[in-house]
C-alpha cells in the first residue's frame, strides 16, 4: 500500500503545480500496483480547502484511492514525534511549534506503523521524525 500525503492529492488536482506530473504518476502507479490510500486526516485537510467538500470522498474513490481511518496506534507515534519536533524548535530558537504540522505527523505515523511507503513532498520533516517510513518524493 502507498499512503498519499495531502500535498500529493493537491498537486495532482492542480495542473499548474510544479509537481503535478509527479503526483499524478504516483497515484496512477499506486492504484495499479500495491494500492493507494489516504487517511481521515487527509480527507479533512482536502475538505477544508475544497469548494465542494461533499464530493471529496467520492472523487477520490473514483480515482481508485482507498480512504482509511487512522489507527489508534498512530496517535502515540504521532505524539512522540511531534513532541521531539516541538522541543527541537524551541531549543533552536524557533519558538513554540505551530499546531499546523500536526496533521502531517499523523500521516507520517500512519505510514510508519503500517510499514507502508508514503508519497509526499514533505521529505525533510517526515524523514527526520519518521525515519523508518519509506518515502516516495519528487
Secondary structure, DSSP 8 states (H G I E B T S, - for coil): -EEE-HHHHHHHH-TTSTTHHHHHHHHHHHHHTT-EEEEHHHHHHHHHH-TTGGGHHHHHHHHTEEEE---THHHHHHHHHHHHHHHHHHHTT--S--GGGHHHHHHHHHHHHHT-EEE-S-HHHHHHH-TTSEEE--
